[in-house]
């Protein structure tokens, strides 16, 4: 799958994180982003990758909304208590999970259940994913060149 996504170039930079994030990391998208960062513009790879990853994680918001419709009343009381914390720390928690390799679904499903402002959630997620993916893409861009230069191999 990585080979196929790699052959798609910039489209693969969008689809790889989207598929990888939503399928519980079955697609090794960080490896794809690292490789694409070496051969393509790493800034554009980061923008497209962050957008794809944000779309993938936003699907968990929809899952959370669906779950909230079937929750028993007792569980909904806990969600109401959690909304106080979500209003205060929601965007920060989404950003931290997005900027780290932590699994996003741990945050996005409750965020969807509590119907947190989707615009704030998407912005926080995109910024975090951009930071993470830009680091990976630029590491691929400069890291591979540095390794090849070290060994005297022409790219």
Buried (B, 14 or more C-beta within 10 A) or exposed (E): BBEEBBEBBBEBBBBBBBBBBBEEBEBBBBBBBBBBBBBBBBBBBBBBBBBBBBBBBBBBBEBBBEBBEEEEEEEEEEBEEBBEEBEEEBBEBBBBBBBEEEBBBEBBBBBBBBBBEBEBBBBBBBBBBBBBBBBBBBBBBEBBEEEEEEEEEEE
